[in-house]
């Protein structure tokens, strides 16, 4: 009986530490990833976005695995992988 109580008292701090770590680190990160994925799926023509490299672009044509964006008013269009879209600018 005393051995199982000792085992429980030694594992309890680890369980509590894992629970705190989960709710403070893992869960918020999962929510952020889900929100970013939803934002990428909702992109449409005319949306302004910022890439991970800091470029401010306008979406021309969202495709399955990439997005065609216009870099400036002169019509320079490039293809950017969806992973490199950092955020959408609300105008």
C-alpha positions in Angstrom: 0.0 0.0 0.0 2.8 2.4 0.9 4.6 1.6 -2.4 1.7 2.6 -4.5 1.2 5.8 -2.6 4.8 6.6 -3.1 4.5 6.0 -6.8 1.4 8.2 -7.0 3.0 11.0 -5.1 6.1 10.9 -7.3 4.1 10.9 -10.6 1.5 13.5 -9.6 3.9 16.5 -10.1 4.8 15.2 -13.6 1.1 14.9 -14.5 0.4 18.4 -13.2 3.4 19.8 -15.1 2.3 18.2 -18.3 -1.2 19.6 -17.9 0.1 23.1 -17.4 2.4 22.7 -20.3 -0.5 21.5 -22.5 -2.8 24.3 -21.7 -0.2 27.1 -21.8 1.8 26.0 -24.9 0.4 23.2 -27.0 -3.3 24.1 -27.1 -2.8 27.8 -28.0 -0.4 26.8 -30.7 -2.9 24.3 -32.2 -5.6 27.0 -32.2 -3.2 29.4 -34.0 -2.3 26.8 -36.6 -6.0 26.1 -37.2 -6.9 29.8 -37.5 -4.0 30.3 -40.0 -5.1 27.3 -42.1 -8.7 28.7 -42.2 -7.4 32.1 -43.3 -5.4 30.5 -46.1 -8.4 28.6 -47.3 -10.6 31.7 -47.3 -8.2 33.8 -49.4 -9.8 35.2 -52.6 -9.0 37.5 -55.5 -8.3 41.0 -54.3 -7.2 40.2 -50.7 -4.0 41.9 -49.5 -1.5 39.6 -47.8 1.9 39.7 -46.2 4.4 37.0 -47.0 6.9 35.5 -44.5 9.5 37.5 -46.3 7.7 40.8 -45.6 6.3 41.4 -49.1 2.9 43.1 -49.2 0.9 41.6 -52.2 -2.5 41.3 -53.6 -4.0 37.9 -54.4 -4.7 37.4 -58.1 -5.6 33.7 -58.2 -5.6 31.2 -55.3 -4.6 27.8 -56.5 -4.5 24.4 -54.7 -0.9 24.5 -53.4 0.1 28.0 -54.2 -1.2 31.5 -54.7 -0.5 33.9 -57.6 0.0 37.4 -56.2 0.6 40.8 -57.7 3.5 42.6 -56.2 3.0 46.1 -57.6 0.7 48.3 -59.7 2.8 47.5 -62.8 1.4 44.0 -62.8 4.3 41.9 -61.7 2.7 38.5 -60.8 4.5 35.8 -58.9 3.5 32.4 -57.6 3.9 32.0 -53.8 3.6 28.7 -51.9 0.7 28.8 -49.4 3.1 28.1 -46.5 4.8 31.5 -47.0 1.6 33.6 -46.6 2.0 35.0 -43.1 -1.2 37.0 -42.7 -4.1 38.7 -44.4 -4.3 42.5 -44.2 -7.7 43.9 -43.4 -8.2 47.0 -45.6 
